[in-house]
């Protein structure tokens, strides 16, 4: 896996204050109007930032680490120096205030597309317009910088403060195949931004639960919801990415062609090149799929699950047959996906994988949920997660 893009983002964030300071010192710009006193401009900016965060990121406030808080303040203030104190002022002199306000707002939103996709652009159209309006109204760069900085702080402080909204859920689901009960009153949920690991012995019902969530099987009793609706609806299907245990590909298609083909089925896919790099397939992009090794085919299957940048990724034994380095690379990709507010459900027989990745572990056996909680809660008094898991399965919960 290639984690260089995340490093580039961090370097860019750290470089922003330096670039902004250099522009202020070397290329100063005159204000659009006589600025209001700081005693007026700062409260206006802080109020705008507080209202925006309340509107867009609801939830209880919680603490933000001091280092992160300083970075959020520095980045927010620096972006305002660049977009308002530099770009907006210079464009306003040439074309007028209204065109400059519109252009800088559009530019501000567009720069967030690579990381946040279309929803991020829509949000930043609003925030950019508000910050620009504060600057135009007060004439104070400090006012709009304060608005942006406080907005950043409050959004992070509110994010994840309560239980995550359920992206997928099973309630009292029963599924039988003749005399065999595969699922016996199963309750299961996966929250936004949450990684849930489904553990159980062979025949426990894990794959059946996955197939019900994907809309491939209809439960005999109980309810299934995915992204607030029926998993068989087109809206839900296009927002789900999945890696089944077994997956076949056209052997003569090249790897890059297959990834591009799958991406073309989504409205807002991740770039094919990014998927190939992220999943370590760039070097074999021109190779026919039929010539891939087992591990390479598994990486390809995993990459296709993320092609549509899904709100819910369901991964059935995603790391089977992968070497240690490749497995850990896939873990990084899963963590990054969940870190962007997406939900991930994975089944696995690797207890180390569940312990390393999952926010919550659900143990199933004989079609029933035996226990759920963090790795420490599943382990209980046992010295290892494996022994805690085996004790649960043997005792039947």
N, C-alpha and C positions, 0 to 999 in steps of 0.2 A: 504494500500500500504506500501511497505517496502522501505525506502529510505536509509537504512544502507549502501548499496554498494557505494553511492555517498559520504557518510561520510568517508568510508574506503579509497576511492581514494584521498580525500582531506588530510586525515591524512598521507597517503603514500607520497604525494607530499611534505608536510611539513617536513616529516622525512628524505627525501632524502639528503638535505644539511648536516644534522647531521650525517647520516651514512657515507657520503663521507668524511666529515672532520675527523671522527674517523679513517677511513681507511688510510687517508693520514698521520695522526699522529702516529697511532699504527703500521701500516703495510706499511711503505714507500717502493716505488719501484724505481729502477734506470731507467732513460730514455733509450729508444731504441738506441738513437744516441745522440751525442752532440747537444743540442738544439740550434737552430738559435737564435740570439738576439731577444728580445721582439719587438724591433723596426721593425723587419722583420716579425716575426711569427704572431703578432697581426693583422697587415694589411692583411696578407694572409688569416687568419681565418675570419676576418670581411668581406672581399670580397667574400669568399665562402658562408658565411651565407646570405649575401645580394643577391647573384645570385640565390641561392636555393629558397629563399622566393619569388623572382620575377618570377621564373619559376613555382612554385607550388601554389602560392596564389596571383593571379592577382587582381588588384583593387587599388583605391586611398588609400593613407595612411591617417589614422586618429589617434586621440590621444588615448593613453592607460593609464588608471588610474595608479598612481604611485605605489600603493600597488600591483596591478596585475603585473606591469612591474618588480618590485623587485622579485616577486615570479617566473615569467618566466625566469629571468636571473639566479636566484639561482637554479632552477630546471635544466635548460639547462647545466649550469656549473657542477652541481653535477652529472648529468648523464654521462658527459664526464670523470669525476674523476673515476666513477665506471667502465664504459665500456672500456675506453681507458687507463687511468692512472693505473688502477688496473688489470682488466681482460686481456686486450690486451697484456700488458707488460709481465705478468706472462705466458700467453699462448705462446707468442713469444719466450721466453727463452726455453720453453719445446719443441715446435713443429716448430718454425720458424715464420717469420713475415707474410708470405702470408696466411698460414692456420689460424693463429691467427686473421688476419684481416677479413677473411671470416667468421670464427666462431662468432666473436664478432658482426659483422654486422647482421648475421642471428639471434643471440640472442637478439640484440637490437630491431630488427623488430618484433620478436615473442612476446616480452613483451607487445607490443601495440595491439595485436590481441583482447584481451577481451574487450577493450574499443572501438576500431576503426574498428574491423573486417578486412576483406581481403584488402580493399582499403587502410586502414591505414598501413597494413603490407607492401604493395607495395611501398608506399611513404617512409616508414622508412627504407626500404632496400636501397633506393637511398640516403637518408639523412645520414644514418649510415655509408654507404660506403664513402661518402664525408668527414664526420667528422673524420673517421678513417684514411683516406688518408692524410688529413691535419696534423694529429698527427704524422703519419709515416714520412711524408715529412719534417716537421719542427722540429720534436723531442720535440715540445713544447706543454705541456698540456694546457697552457694558450691560445695558438692559436686555438686549436679545441674547447675549452670551450667558447671562444669568438664567434666562428662560430655558435655554437649551441644556445648560448644565444641570439645573434642578430637575428638568424633565427626565434626563438620562438617569439621575440618581433615583427618582421616585419609581420609574418604570422597572428598574432592576430590583428595588426594594419591595415592590408589589408582586413581582413575578414569582409564581410558584409558592405564594404564601399559604394558600389553602390546598385542599385535596384537588388533584388535577381532574379536569372534566373527562368523562369517559369517552374514549374514541371508539371502543368496541366493548360489548358486554353480552354475556349469556346469563339468563335468569331461569333457574329451574329446568334446564334443558335435559330432555330425555331422548335418546336415539337408540333404537333396537334394530338388529339385523337378524330376523327370525327369532330364535330362542336366546340369542346373545344380546345382552344390554351393554352397548358400548359407552353410553353416557347415562348416568343415573342421577338426575336432578342436579346438574352441574351449574354452579354460579361462578362466573369468571368475568373480570373486567380489566381493561387496559386504559390507563389515563393518558392524556396528552403530555408529551415530554417524558413518558415513563417507559422503561424497559422491563418487561415481565418475562420471566423464564418459566416454562411449563416443564416440570420434571415428572418422570414416572417410568416404571419398567415397561418393557415391550408389551403391547396389548392393553396398556392402561387407559387408552382413549384419547391420547394427545392428538394424533393425526385426525381422528374423527372430529374433535373440537375445532381444529384448524379448518377442516373442510366445511363445517357448519358456519363458521365465521366468514368464510369466503363465499358462501351462498351455493356451494357445490352439493351440499346435502341439506334437506329440510328436516328440522327436528320433529319428532313425534309429539312432543309436548314441550312447553316453555317458550320463551321469547328470545329473539336474537336482534341486537341492534348494532349497526356499524355506522359511525359518523351520523348518528341521529336518525337512521332510517333502515330500510330493508337491505341486507347485504347483496341481494340480487338486483337492486336498482342500478341503472346506468351511472347515476351520480356517485354511488358508493364504489362501484367497480373501478371507475377511473381514478379514485382517490386511494386505492389500495395497491400495494406492491407485494408480491409473494414469491417465495422460493420453495417449491415442493421438494419432497425427498427425492423423487425421480423426475428428471426433465430431459426430454430429447430435443435435438436441434437438427435443422437441415444440414447434412454433413458437408455439402459443397459450398455453402455460404461462407464468406470470410467473416472473421470475428467483428471487424469494424462495420461491415455491412449489416450484420445481425443487430448490433447495438443501435445503429442508426434507424433501422427498420422498426424496432420496438419503440424507440424514442418518438418516432413520427406518429405514434398512436395517441400521444398525450398532448394536451393543450399547452402545458408549460413544463416540458421535460428538462432534465439536466442536460448540459451539452455532452454529446457522445464522447468527445475528447477527454472531458473531465472524468467520466465514468471509466474509460479505459485506463487513465492514469491512476485513479483512485484504487482500482481493483487489480493493478499490476498486469494489465493486458495490453498496454501500448506496444510492447515489443512483438506481440503476436497478432496485431490488429489486421494484418494482411494474410494471416494463415487461415486455411479452411478449418471450419469447426471440427470436421471429422478427424483432423490431425492433431487435436489437442489431447493433452494428458488428462487423467481423471481429475487432478487438482485444478488444472486450468479450466476444465468444463464447470467445476463447482464454483470457481470464481466468476465465470461468465454468468452462471445462473444467478448468483448473488447480485451481480451488477445490474441485471435486468429487473430485479425487484425494486431497485432504487431509480430506475430510468425516469419515471414520471414524478420524481420528488414527492412520494406518496405521503399522505397524512397518517396512514397506518401501514407499517411493513410487517408482514407475517412470514416468518422464516422457519421452515420445518427442517431441523437438523442442518443448518447452513454450513457448518464447518467440517462435515464428514469428509475424510480423505485429505484434509489440508495439513500441510506441515506447520510446525509451531510458528514460524515467522509470518506465514500467510494468514494463519488463524488470528494472530494478534493484530495484524493489519485490518482484517475484517472487523474485529472488535472495535478498533478505532473509528472505522466508518459508521458502525452502529451507534457508538457514543455521540459522534458529531451529529448524526441524524436526529437522535433524541434531544440533543442539546438545542436544536432549532425548534423545539416544541412539538416534534412528531412522536407518534406512538410506535412502539416496537414490541411484538410478541414473538418469542422464539422458543422452539422445543429443542432440547438437547439431552444427550446422555453424559456430557462432560460437566461434572459438578464444578470443576475449576472455572469453566466458562460461565456458568450461572452465578457463581460467587463473585467473579470479576466484573460482570456486566450488569446484572439485574438489580433494579431498585426493589423489586419484589419477586419472590419465588412462590410458585403454586405447585404443590405436590399432588399428583393424582395417581390412583390405583384402582383397578376394577371399576372404572367408570365414575368414581366419586372423588371429590376434592377432600384430601386428608388434612391438609394444612396450607396456610399461606402466610407470608411475612418476609422480613429481611433474611439474609443468609444467617445472621446471628440467631434470629428467632427460630428458624428451621433447625439449626444445629442444636439449640437448647443446651442441655448439660453435656452433650456428647463432645469429645475432643475435636472432631472434624465434621465438616458438612456431610461427608460421605457416610459416616457412622450415624449421624442424626437422621439422614434420609433413609438409610436401611432400617433403622429402628421404627420409623414411621410406617414404612411399607409393610414390615413384618407384623406390626401390631394392628395394622388397619386403621391407624389414626387415633 
